[in-house]
Amino acid sequence: MRNAIYVVLVGSAPMLIAALLIGLIVSIFQATTQINEQTLAFVPKIIGIFLAILIFGGFIISKITDFTGLLFQSIEQMLG
């Protein structure tokens, strides 16, 4: 159970952090320029999340596959 929560956090953290930082930067930009457009932050966030997936995708997939292998091994031990 603890390992599952860890894998979910590690798997989602790069995208969440990228979206958070980009949203913060765009919000500061909007506040300084007094632009009140809600859709302005959407495209940079999508691009940032996509880049985070490209950069950290291999690491995330390896964590998920390691967890899946561990899960199948533990099911085998429970049944046998």
PyMOL Python script that loads the backbone (N, CA, C, O; Angstrom):
from pymol import cmd

cmd.read_pdbstr("""\
ATOM      1  N   MET A   1       0.826  -1.194   0.000  1.00  0.00           N
ATOM      2  CA  MET A   1       0.000   0.000   0.000  1.00  0.00           C
ATOM      3  C   MET A   1       0.873   1.261   0.000  1.00  0.00           C
ATOM      4  O   MET A   1       0.635   2.192  -0.769  1.00  0.00           O
ATOM      5  N   ARG A   2       1.867   1.276   0.857  1.00  0.00           N
ATOM      6  CA  ARG A   2       2.749   2.441   0.945  1.00  0.00           C
ATOM      7  C   ARG A   2       3.527   2.623  -0.359  1.00  0.00           C
ATOM      8  O   ARG A   2       3.747   3.741  -0.824  1.00  0.00           O
ATOM      9  N   ASN A   3       3.936   1.491  -0.932  1.00  0.00           N
ATOM     10  CA  ASN A   3       4.681   1.552  -2.180  1.00  0.00           C
ATOM     11  C   ASN A   3       3.804   2.065  -3.324  1.00  0.00           C
ATOM     12  O   ASN A   3       4.292   2.770  -4.207  1.00  0.00           O
ATOM     13  N   ALA A   4       2.533   1.721  -3.316  1.00  0.00           N
ATOM     14  CA  ALA A   4       1.613   2.194  -4.358  1.00  0.00           C
ATOM     15  C   ALA A   4       1.454   3.712  -4.290  1.00  0.00           C
ATOM     16  O   ALA A   4       1.460   4.383  -5.322  1.00  0.00           O
ATOM     17  N   ILE A   5       1.317   4.242  -3.106  1.00  0.00           N
ATOM     18  CA  ILE A   5       1.187   5.695  -2.946  1.00  0.00           C
ATOM     19  C   ILE A   5       2.467   6.394  -3.402  1.00  0.00           C
ATOM     20  O   ILE A   5       2.411   7.447  -4.035  1.00  0.00           O
ATOM     21  N   TYR A   6       3.609   5.810  -3.081  1.00  0.00           N
ATOM     22  CA  TYR A   6       4.892   6.368  -3.505  1.00  0.00           C
ATOM     23  C   TYR A   6       4.992   6.405  -5.028  1.00  0.00           C
ATOM     24  O   TYR A   6       5.422   7.408  -5.597  1.00  0.00           O
ATOM     25  N   VAL A   7       4.597   5.320  -5.691  1.00  0.00           N
ATOM     26  CA  VAL A   7       4.671   5.260  -7.152  1.00  0.00           C
ATOM     27  C   VAL A   7       3.739   6.294  -7.780  1.00  0.00           C
ATOM     28  O   VAL A   7       4.103   6.933  -8.767  1.00  0.00           O
ATOM     29  N   VAL A   8       2.554   6.463  -7.223  1.00  0.00           N
ATOM     30  CA  VAL A   8       1.618   7.466  -7.748  1.00  0.00           C
ATOM     31  C   VAL A   8       2.194   8.871  -7.576  1.00  0.00           C
ATOM     32  O   VAL A   8       2.107   9.689  -8.491  1.00  0.00           O
ATOM     33  N   LEU A   9       2.774   9.153  -6.423  1.00  0.00           N
ATOM     34  CA  LEU A   9       3.354  10.480  -6.186  1.00  0.00           C
ATOM     35  C   LEU A   9       4.541  10.752  -7.097  1.00  0.00           C
ATOM     36  O   LEU A   9       4.655  11.833  -7.675  1.00  0.00           O
ATOM     37  N   VAL A  10       5.424   9.767  -7.224  1.00  0.00           N
ATOM     38  CA  VAL A  10       6.599   9.947  -8.079  1.00  0.00           C
ATOM     39  C   VAL A  10       6.183  10.042  -9.544  1.00  0.00           C
ATOM     40  O   VAL A  10       6.787  10.786 -10.316  1.00  0.00           O
ATOM     41  N   GLY A  11       5.158   9.295  -9.924  1.00  0.00           N
ATOM     42  CA  GLY A  11       4.706   9.323 -11.307  1.00  0.00           C
ATOM     43  C   GLY A  11       4.013  10.610 -11.702  1.00  0.00           C
ATOM     44  O   GLY A  11       4.098  11.033 -12.855  1.00  0.00           O
ATOM     45  N   SER A  12       3.340  11.230 -10.773  1.00  0.00           N
ATOM     46  CA  SER A  12       2.584  12.439 -11.112  1.00  0.00           C
ATOM     47  C   SER A  12       3.314  13.735 -10.754  1.00  0.00           C
ATOM     48  O   SER A  12       2.949  14.800 -11.252  1.00  0.00           O
ATOM     49  N   ALA A  13       4.321  13.663  -9.916  1.00  0.00           N
ATOM     50  CA  ALA A  13       4.998  14.869  -9.438  1.00  0.00           C
ATOM     51  C   ALA A  13       5.621  15.727 -10.541  1.00  0.00           C
ATOM     52  O   ALA A  13       5.460  16.947 -10.498  1.00  0.00           O
ATOM     53  N   PRO A  14       6.324  15.157 -11.530  1.00  0.00           N
ATOM     54  CA  PRO A  14       6.929  16.043 -12.542  1.00  0.00           C
ATOM     55  C   PRO A  14       5.908  16.883 -13.303  1.00  0.00           C
ATOM     56  O   PRO A  14       6.142  18.066 -13.551  1.00  0.00           O
ATOM     57  N   MET A  15       4.782  16.284 -13.673  1.00  0.00           N
ATOM     58  CA  MET A  15       3.764  17.037 -14.404  1.00  0.00           C
ATOM     59  C   MET A  15       3.091  18.075 -13.513  1.00  0.00           C
ATOM     60  O   MET A  15       2.823  19.194 -13.952  1.00  0.00           O
ATOM     61  N   LEU A  16       2.819  17.709 -12.273  1.00  0.00           N
ATOM     62  CA  LEU A  16       2.175  18.650 -11.360  1.00  0.00           C
ATOM     63  C   LEU A  16       3.080  19.833 -11.034  1.00  0.00           C
ATOM     64  O   LEU A  16       2.624  20.975 -10.981  1.00  0.00           O
ATOM     65  N   ILE A  17       4.353  19.556 -10.818  1.00  0.00           N
ATOM     66  CA  ILE A  17       5.302  20.631 -10.510  1.00  0.00           C
ATOM     67  C   ILE A  17       5.469  21.557 -11.716  1.00  0.00           C
ATOM     68  O   ILE A  17       5.526  22.777 -11.563  1.00  0.00           O
ATOM     69  N   ALA A  18       5.549  20.969 -12.922  1.00  0.00           N
ATOM     70  CA  ALA A  18       5.671  21.799 -14.127  1.00  0.00           C
ATOM     71  C   ALA A  18       4.452  22.700 -14.291  1.00  0.00           C
ATOM     72  O   ALA A  18       4.593  23.889 -14.573  1.00  0.00           O
ATOM     73  N   ALA A  19       3.260  22.142 -14.117  1.00  0.00           N
ATOM     74  CA  ALA A  19       2.039  22.945 -14.251  1.00  0.00           C
ATOM     75  C   ALA A  19       1.966  24.022 -13.175  1.00  0.00           C
ATOM     76  O   ALA A  19       1.532  25.143 -13.443  1.00  0.00           O
ATOM     77  N   LEU A  20       2.390  23.685 -11.960  1.00  0.00           N
ATOM     78  CA  LEU A  20       2.371  24.654 -10.869  1.00  0.00           C
ATOM     79  C   LEU A  20       3.312  25.821 -11.140  1.00  0.00           C
ATOM     80  O   LEU A  20       2.934  26.981 -10.973  1.00  0.00           O
ATOM     81  N   LEU A  21       4.529  25.517 -11.554  1.00  0.00           N
ATOM     82  CA  LEU A  21       5.503  26.579 -11.807  1.00  0.00           C
ATOM     83  C   LEU A  21       5.100  27.450 -12.995  1.00  0.00           C
ATOM     84  O   LEU A  21       5.221  28.674 -12.944  1.00  0.00           O
ATOM     85  N   ILE A  22       4.627  26.821 -14.051  1.00  0.00           N
ATOM     86  CA  ILE A  22       4.203  27.607 -15.214  1.00  0.00           C
ATOM     87  C   ILE A  22       2.992  28.460 -14.869  1.00  0.00           C
ATOM     88  O   ILE A  22       2.912  29.617 -15.280  1.00  0.00           O
ATOM     89  N   GLY A  23       2.053  27.904 -14.122  1.00  0.00           N
ATOM     90  CA  GLY A  23       0.890  28.682 -13.697  1.00  0.00           C
ATOM     91  C   GLY A  23       1.280  29.868 -12.840  1.00  0.00           C
ATOM     92  O   GLY A  23       0.710  30.951 -12.969  1.00  0.00           O
ATOM     93  N   LEU A  24       2.257  29.663 -11.958  1.00  0.00           N
ATOM     94  CA  LEU A  24       2.732  30.756 -11.110  1.00  0.00           C
ATOM     95  C   LEU A  24       3.395  31.854 -11.939  1.00  0.00           C
ATOM     96  O   LEU A  24       3.153  33.041 -11.720  1.00  0.00           O
ATOM     97  N   ILE A  25       4.230  31.449 -12.887  1.00  0.00           N
ATOM     98  CA  ILE A  25       4.911  32.431 -13.734  1.00  0.00           C
ATOM     99  C   ILE A  25       3.908  33.214 -14.572  1.00  0.00           C
ATOM    100  O   ILE A  25       4.009  34.436 -14.683  1.00  0.00           O
ATOM    101  N   VAL A  26       2.943  32.516 -15.161  1.00  0.00           N
ATOM    102  CA  VAL A  26       1.938  33.199 -15.981  1.00  0.00           C
ATOM    103  C   VAL A  26       1.074  34.113 -15.115  1.00  0.00           C
ATOM    104  O   VAL A  26       0.698  35.201 -15.552  1.00  0.00           O
ATOM    105  N   SER A  27       0.757  33.689 -13.902  1.00  0.00           N
ATOM    106  CA  SER A  27      -0.041  34.531 -13.007  1.00  0.00           C
ATOM    107  C   SER A  27       0.701  35.799 -12.617  1.00  0.00           C
ATOM    108  O   SER A  27       0.113  36.879 -12.564  1.00  0.00           O
ATOM    109  N   ILE A  28       1.992  35.667 -12.345  1.00  0.00           N
ATOM    110  CA  ILE A  28       2.792  36.857 -12.030  1.00  0.00           C
ATOM    111  C   ILE A  28       2.852  37.781 -13.240  1.00  0.00           C
ATOM    112  O   ILE A  28       2.746  38.999 -13.099  1.00  0.00           O
ATOM    113  N   PHE A  29       3.021  37.208 -14.427  1.00  0.00           N
ATOM    114  CA  PHE A  29       3.025  38.012 -15.653  1.00  0.00           C
ATOM    115  C   PHE A  29       1.690  38.726 -15.846  1.00  0.00           C
ATOM    116  O   PHE A  29       1.663  39.905 -16.201  1.00  0.00           O
ATOM    117  N   GLN A  30       0.591  38.028 -15.616  1.00  0.00           N
ATOM    118  CA  GLN A  30      -0.726  38.642 -15.771  1.00  0.00           C
ATOM    119  C   GLN A  30      -0.954  39.736 -14.734  1.00  0.00           C
ATOM    120  O   GLN A  30      -1.579  40.755 -15.029  1.00  0.00           O
ATOM    121  N   ALA A  31      -0.452  39.527 -13.533  1.00  0.00           N
ATOM    122  CA  ALA A  31      -0.636  40.539 -12.489  1.00  0.00           C
ATOM    123  C   ALA A  31       0.176  41.797 -12.785  1.00  0.00           C
ATOM    124  O   ALA A  31      -0.286  42.911 -12.536  1.00  0.00           O
ATOM    125  N   THR A  32       1.380  41.619 -13.315  1.00  0.00           N
ATOM    126  CA  THR A  32       2.205  42.795 -13.592  1.00  0.00           C
ATOM    127  C   THR A  32       1.724  43.556 -14.817  1.00  0.00           C
ATOM    128  O   THR A  32       1.869  44.777 -14.881  1.00  0.00           O
ATOM    129  N   THR A  33       1.156  42.857 -15.786  1.00  0.00           N
ATOM    130  CA  THR A  33       0.679  43.538 -16.992  1.00  0.00           C
ATOM    131  C   THR A  33      -0.811  43.845 -16.944  1.00  0.00           C
ATOM    132  O   THR A  33      -1.338  44.467 -17.866  1.00  0.00           O
ATOM    133  N   GLN A  34      -1.488  43.431 -15.907  1.00  0.00           N
ATOM    134  CA  GLN A  34      -2.926  43.630 -15.705  1.00  0.00           C
ATOM    135  C   GLN A  34      -3.760  43.034 -16.838  1.00  0.00           C
ATOM    136  O   GLN A  34      -4.774  43.598 -17.250  1.00  0.00           O
ATOM    137  N   ILE A  35      -3.305  41.876 -17.330  1.00  0.00           N
ATOM    138  CA  ILE A  35      -4.078  41.129 -18.326  1.00  0.00           C
ATOM    139  C   ILE A  35      -4.935  40.128 -17.566  1.00  0.00           C
ATOM    140  O   ILE A  35      -4.407  39.326 -16.796  1.00  0.00           O
ATOM    141  N   ASN A  36      -6.242  40.161 -17.769  1.00  0.00           N
ATOM    142  CA  ASN A  36      -7.151  39.276 -17.050  1.00  0.00           C
ATOM    143  C   ASN A  36      -7.758  38.227 -17.981  1.00  0.00           C
ATOM    144  O   ASN A  36      -8.977  38.066 -18.026  1.00  0.00           O
ATOM    145  N   GLU A  37      -6.927  37.530 -18.707  1.00  0.00           N
ATOM    146  CA  GLU A  37      -7.396  36.493 -19.624  1.00  0.00           C
ATOM    147  C   GLU A  37      -7.143  35.122 -18.994  1.00  0.00           C
ATOM    148  O   GLU A  37      -5.997  34.758 -18.731  1.00  0.00           O
ATOM    149  N   GLN A  38      -8.204  34.372 -18.754  1.00  0.00           N
ATOM    150  CA  GLN A  38      -8.083  33.086 -18.068  1.00  0.00           C
ATOM    151  C   GLN A  38      -7.451  32.014 -18.946  1.00  0.00           C
ATOM    152  O   GLN A  38      -6.802  31.100 -18.437  1.00  0.00           O
ATOM    153  N   THR A  39      -7.633  32.117 -20.256  1.00  0.00           N
ATOM    154  CA  THR A  39      -7.116  31.082 -21.150  1.00  0.00           C
ATOM    155  C   THR A  39      -5.644  31.269 -21.488  1.00  0.00           C
ATOM    156  O   THR A  39      -5.065  30.429 -22.177  1.00  0.00           O
ATOM    157  N   LEU A  40      -5.034  32.335 -21.027  1.00  0.00           N
ATOM    158  CA  LEU A  40      -3.635  32.609 -21.344  1.00  0.00           C
ATOM    159  C   LEU A  40      -2.701  31.560 -20.743  1.00  0.00           C
ATOM    160  O   LEU A  40      -1.667  31.257 -21.338  1.00  0.00           O
ATOM    161  N   ALA A  41      -3.028  31.010 -19.609  1.00  0.00           N
ATOM    162  CA  ALA A  41      -2.160  30.040 -18.944  1.00  0.00           C
ATOM    163  C   ALA A  41      -2.339  28.628 -19.481  1.00  0.00           C
ATOM    164  O   ALA A  41      -1.532  27.753 -19.169  1.00  0.00           O
ATOM    165  N   PHE A  42      -3.359  28.383 -20.270  1.00  0.00           N
ATOM    166  CA  PHE A  42      -3.676  27.024 -20.695  1.00  0.00           C
ATOM    167  C   PHE A  42      -2.609  26.430 -21.614  1.00  0.00           C
ATOM    168  O   PHE A  42      -2.120  25.331 -21.354  1.00  0.00           O
ATOM    169  N   VAL A  43      -2.246  27.129 -22.669  1.00  0.00           N
ATOM    170  CA  VAL A  43      -1.290  26.601 -23.644  1.00  0.00           C
ATOM    171  C   VAL A  43       0.101  26.407 -23.036  1.00  0.00           C
ATOM    172  O   VAL A  43       0.699  25.355 -23.265  1.00  0.00           O
ATOM    173  N   PRO A  44       0.651  27.358 -22.274  1.00  0.00           N
ATOM    174  CA  PRO A  44       1.957  27.099 -21.659  1.00  0.00           C
ATOM    175  C   PRO A  44       1.943  25.914 -20.693  1.00  0.00           C
ATOM    176  O   PRO A  44       2.926  25.177 -20.607  1.00  0.00           O
ATOM    177  N   LYS A  45       0.843  25.723 -19.968  1.00  0.00           N
ATOM    178  CA  LYS A  45       0.763  24.572 -19.067  1.00  0.00           C
ATOM    179  C   LYS A  45       0.763  23.266 -19.846  1.00  0.00           C
ATOM    180  O   LYS A  45       1.443  22.316 -19.458  1.00  0.00           O
ATOM    181  N   ILE A  46       0.013  23.207 -20.934  1.00  0.00           N
ATOM    182  CA  ILE A  46      -0.024  21.996 -21.757  1.00  0.00           C
ATOM    183  C   ILE A  46       1.358  21.695 -22.327  1.00  0.00           C
ATOM    184  O   ILE A  46       1.796  20.545 -22.327  1.00  0.00           O
ATOM    185  N   ILE A  47       2.039  22.719 -22.809  1.00  0.00           N
ATOM    186  CA  ILE A  47       3.388  22.527 -23.349  1.00  0.00           C
ATOM    187  C   ILE A  47       4.346  22.079 -22.254  1.00  0.00           C
ATOM    188  O   ILE A  47       5.165  21.188 -22.478  1.00  0.00           O
ATOM    189  N   GLY A  48       4.255  22.682 -21.071  1.00  0.00           N
ATOM    190  CA  GLY A  48       5.120  22.299 -19.955  1.00  0.00           C
ATOM    191  C   GLY A  48       4.877  20.875 -19.495  1.00  0.00           C
ATOM    192  O   GLY A  48       5.825  20.150 -19.194  1.00  0.00           O
ATOM    193  N   ILE A  49       3.625  20.467 -19.437  1.00  0.00           N
ATOM    194  CA  ILE A  49       3.307  19.093 -19.044  1.00  0.00           C
ATOM    195  C   ILE A  49       3.828  18.116 -20.089  1.00  0.00           C
ATOM    196  O   ILE A  49       4.373  17.068 -19.742  1.00  0.00           O
ATOM    197  N   PHE A  50       3.665  18.451 -21.361  1.00  0.00           N
ATOM    198  CA  PHE A  50       4.176  17.602 -22.430  1.00  0.00           C
ATOM    199  C   PHE A  50       5.695  17.465 -22.344  1.00  0.00           C
ATOM    200  O   PHE A  50       6.222  16.365 -22.508  1.00  0.00           O
ATOM    201  N   LEU A  51       6.401  18.559 -22.092  1.00  0.00           N
ATOM    202  CA  LEU A  51       7.860  18.501 -21.950  1.00  0.00           C
ATOM    203  C   LEU A  51       8.274  17.691 -20.726  1.00  0.00           C
ATOM    204  O   LEU A  51       9.265  16.962 -20.769  1.00  0.00           O
ATOM    205  N   ALA A  52       7.517  17.817 -19.635  1.00  0.00           N
ATOM    206  CA  ALA A  52       7.817  17.020 -18.441  1.00  0.00           C
ATOM    207  C   ALA A  52       7.637  15.534 -18.724  1.00  0.00           C
ATOM    208  O   ALA A  52       8.411  14.709 -18.236  1.00  0.00           O
ATOM    209  N   ILE A  53       6.617  15.189 -19.510  1.00  0.00           N
ATOM    210  CA  ILE A  53       6.421  13.784 -19.878  1.00  0.00           C
ATOM    211  C   ILE A  53       7.573  13.304 -20.750  1.00  0.00           C
ATOM    212  O   ILE A  53       8.053  12.184 -20.578  1.00  0.00           O
ATOM    213  N   LEU A  54       8.023  14.142 -21.689  1.00  0.00           N
ATOM    214  CA  LEU A  54       9.148  13.754 -22.540  1.00  0.00           C
ATOM    215  C   LEU A  54      10.431  13.567 -21.737  1.00  0.00           C
ATOM    216  O   LEU A  54      11.195  12.634 -21.989  1.00  0.00           O
ATOM    217  N   ILE A  55      10.664  14.445 -20.780  1.00  0.00           N
ATOM    218  CA  ILE A  55      11.907  14.388 -20.013  1.00  0.00           C
ATOM    219  C   ILE A  55      11.879  13.260 -18.982  1.00  0.00           C
ATOM    220  O   ILE A  55      12.837  12.496 -18.867  1.00  0.00           O
ATOM    221  N   PHE A  56      10.778  13.158 -18.230  1.00  0.00           N
ATOM    222  CA  PHE A  56      10.714  12.204 -17.129  1.00  0.00           C
ATOM    223  C   PHE A  56       9.942  10.934 -17.459  1.00  0.00           C
ATOM    224  O   PHE A  56       9.745  10.091 -16.584  1.00  0.00           O
ATOM    225  N   GLY A  57       9.500  10.781 -18.707  1.00  0.00           N
ATOM    226  CA  GLY A  57       8.674   9.634 -19.073  1.00  0.00           C
ATOM    227  C   GLY A  57       9.358   8.296 -18.858  1.00  0.00           C
ATOM    228  O   GLY A  57       8.735   7.359 -18.358  1.00  0.00           O
ATOM    229  N   GLY A  58      10.623   8.191 -19.224  1.00  0.00           N
ATOM    230  CA  GLY A  58      11.347   6.934 -19.040  1.00  0.00           C
ATOM    231  C   GLY A  58      11.467   6.550 -17.578  1.00  0.00           C
ATOM    232  O   GLY A  58      11.311   5.384 -17.215  1.00  0.00           O
ATOM    233  N   PHE A  59      11.744   7.531 -16.747  1.00  0.00           N
ATOM    234  CA  PHE A  59      11.852   7.283 -15.308  1.00  0.00           C
ATOM    235  C   PHE A  59      10.513   6.839 -14.728  1.00  0.00           C
ATOM    236  O   PHE A  59      10.456   5.914 -13.917  1.00  0.00           O
ATOM    237  N   ILE A  60       9.437   7.501 -15.145  1.00  0.00           N
ATOM    238  CA  ILE A  60       8.104   7.167 -14.637  1.00  0.00           C
ATOM    239  C   ILE A  60       7.708   5.763 -15.075  1.00  0.00           C
ATOM    240  O   ILE A  60       7.182   4.987 -14.277  1.00  0.00           O
ATOM    241  N   ILE A  61       7.958   5.435 -16.339  1.00  0.00           N
ATOM    242  CA  ILE A  61       7.618   4.100 -16.840  1.00  0.00           C
ATOM    243  C   ILE A  61       8.416   3.029 -16.110  1.00  0.00           C
ATOM    244  O   ILE A  61       7.877   1.966 -15.802  1.00  0.00           O
ATOM    245  N   SER A  62       9.694   3.288 -15.827  1.00  0.00           N
ATOM    246  CA  SER A  62      10.490   2.288 -15.107  1.00  0.00           C
ATOM    247  C   SER A  62       9.969   2.078 -13.691  1.00  0.00           C
ATOM    248  O   SER A  62       9.950   0.948 -13.202  1.00  0.00           O
ATOM    249  N   LYS A  63       9.546   3.152 -13.026  1.00  0.00           N
ATOM    250  CA  LYS A  63       8.971   3.009 -11.684  1.00  0.00           C
ATOM    251  C   LYS A  63       7.675   2.207 -11.726  1.00  0.00           C
ATOM    252  O   LYS A  63       7.442   1.352 -10.871  1.00  0.00           O
ATOM    253  N   ILE A  64       6.833   2.483 -12.721  1.00  0.00           N
ATOM    254  CA  ILE A  64       5.555   1.779 -12.825  1.00  0.00           C
ATOM    255  C   ILE A  64       5.777   0.304 -13.151  1.00  0.00           C
ATOM    256  O   ILE A  64       5.103  -0.558 -12.588  1.00  0.00           O
ATOM    257  N   THR A  65       6.711   0.003 -14.049  1.00  0.00           N
ATOM    258  CA  THR A  65       6.958  -1.401 -14.382  1.00  0.00           C
ATOM    259  C   THR A  65       7.598  -2.146 -13.219  1.00  0.00           C
ATOM    260  O   THR A  65       7.281  -3.314 -12.992  1.00  0.00           O
ATOM    261  N   ASP A  66       8.489  -1.501 -12.478  1.00  0.00           N
ATOM    262  CA  ASP A  66       9.055  -2.139 -11.283  1.00  0.00           C
ATOM    263  C   ASP A  66       7.968  -2.443 -10.262  1.00  0.00           C
ATOM    264  O   ASP A  66       7.954  -3.518  -9.663  1.00  0.00           O
ATOM    265  N   PHE A  67       7.063  -1.501 -10.069  1.00  0.00           N
ATOM    266  CA  PHE A  67       5.972  -1.711  -9.125  1.00  0.00           C
ATOM    267  C   PHE A  67       5.043  -2.825  -9.597  1.00  0.00           C
ATOM    268  O   PHE A  67       4.576  -3.629  -8.790  1.00  0.00           O
ATOM    269  N   THR A  68       4.775  -2.875 -10.894  1.00  0.00           N
ATOM    270  CA  THR A  68       3.906  -3.925 -11.427  1.00  0.00           C
ATOM    271  C   THR A  68       4.534  -5.296 -11.233  1.00  0.00           C
ATOM    272  O   THR A  68       3.847  -6.246 -10.859  1.00  0.00           O
ATOM    273  N   GLY A  69       5.834  -5.407 -11.483  1.00  0.00           N
ATOM    274  CA  GLY A  69       6.524  -6.675 -11.238  1.00  0.00           C
ATOM    275  C   GLY A  69       6.475  -7.070  -9.776  1.00  0.00           C
ATOM    276  O   GLY A  69       6.247  -8.237  -9.455  1.00  0.00           O
ATOM    277  N   LEU A  70       6.685  -6.116  -8.891  1.00  0.00           N
ATOM    278  CA  LEU A  70       6.602  -6.380  -7.451  1.00  0.00           C
ATOM    279  C   LEU A  70       5.196  -6.797  -7.050  1.00  0.00           C
ATOM    280  O   LEU A  70       5.016  -7.668  -6.199  1.00  0.00           O
ATOM    281  N   LEU A  71       4.207  -6.174  -7.665  1.00  0.00           N
ATOM    282  CA  LEU A  71       2.813  -6.512  -7.378  1.00  0.00           C
ATOM    283  C   LEU A  71       2.499  -7.940  -7.803  1.00  0.00           C
ATOM    284  O   LEU A  71       1.862  -8.679  -7.054  1.00  0.00           O
ATOM    285  N   PHE A  72       2.936  -8.336  -8.991  1.00  0.00           N
ATOM    286  CA  PHE A  72       2.693  -9.702  -9.444  1.00  0.00           C
ATOM    287  C   PHE A  72       3.429 -10.718  -8.576  1.00  0.00           C
ATOM    288  O   PHE A  72       2.902 -11.802  -8.323  1.00  0.00           O
ATOM    289  N   GLN A  73       4.634 -10.390  -8.117  1.00  0.00           N
ATOM    290  CA  GLN A  73       5.364 -11.292  -7.223  1.00  0.00           C
ATOM    291  C   GLN A  73       4.660 -11.436  -5.886  1.00  0.00           C
ATOM    292  O   GLN A  73       4.617 -12.532  -5.327  1.00  0.00           O
ATOM    293  N   SER A  74       4.114 -10.361  -5.370  1.00  0.00           N
ATOM    294  CA  SER A  74       3.430 -10.445  -4.080  1.00  0.00           C
ATOM    295  C   SER A  74       2.112 -11.202  -4.204  1.00  0.00           C
ATOM    296  O   SER A  74       1.704 -11.874  -3.257  1.00  0.00           O
ATOM    297  N   ILE A  75       1.437 -11.110  -5.347  1.00  0.00           N
ATOM    298  CA  ILE A  75       0.214 -11.896  -5.553  1.00  0.00           C
ATOM    299  C   ILE A  75       0.565 -13.373  -5.600  1.00  0.00           C
ATOM    300  O   ILE A  75      -0.158 -14.204  -5.050  1.00  0.00           O
ATOM    301  N   GLU A  76       1.660 -13.701  -6.246  1.00  0.00           N
ATOM    302  CA  GLU A  76       2.098 -15.094  -6.311  1.00  0.00           C
ATOM    303  C   GLU A  76       2.417 -15.636  -4.919  1.00  0.00           C
ATOM    304  O   GLU A  76       2.096 -16.786  -4.617  1.00  0.00           O
ATOM    305  N   GLN A  77       3.036 -14.832  -4.082  1.00  0.00           N
ATOM    306  CA  GLN A  77       3.351 -15.262  -2.718  1.00  0.00           C
ATOM    307  C   GLN A  77       2.094 -15.406  -1.881  1.00  0.00           C
ATOM    308  O   GLN A  77       2.019 -16.297  -1.035  1.00  0.00           O
ATOM    309  N   MET A  78       1.109 -14.552  -2.096  1.00  0.00           N
ATOM    310  CA  MET A  78      -0.137 -14.644  -1.341  1.00  0.00           C
ATOM    311  C   MET A  78      -0.912 -15.911  -1.692  1.00  0.00           C
ATOM    312  O   MET A  78      -1.487 -16.554  -0.814  1.00  0.00           O
ATOM    313  N   LEU A  79      -0.926 -16.262  -2.960  1.00  0.00           N
ATOM    314  CA  LEU A  79      -1.694 -17.422  -3.401  1.00  0.00           C
ATOM    315  C   LEU A  79      -0.953 -18.731  -3.183  1.00  0.00           C
ATOM    316  O   LEU A  79      -1.573 -19.754  -2.894  1.00  0.00           O
ATOM    317  N   GLY A  80       0.354 -18.710  -3.318  1.00  0.00           N
ATOM    318  CA  GLY A  80       1.094 -19.971  -3.262  1.00  0.00           C
ATOM    319  C   GLY A  80       1.782 -20.134  -1.986  1.00  0.00           C
ATOM    320  O   GLY A  80       2.453 -21.143  -1.771  1.00  0.00           O
TER     321      GLY A  80
END
""", "prot")
cmd.dss("prot")
cmd.show_as("cartoon", "prot")
cmd.util.cbc("prot")
cmd.orient("prot")
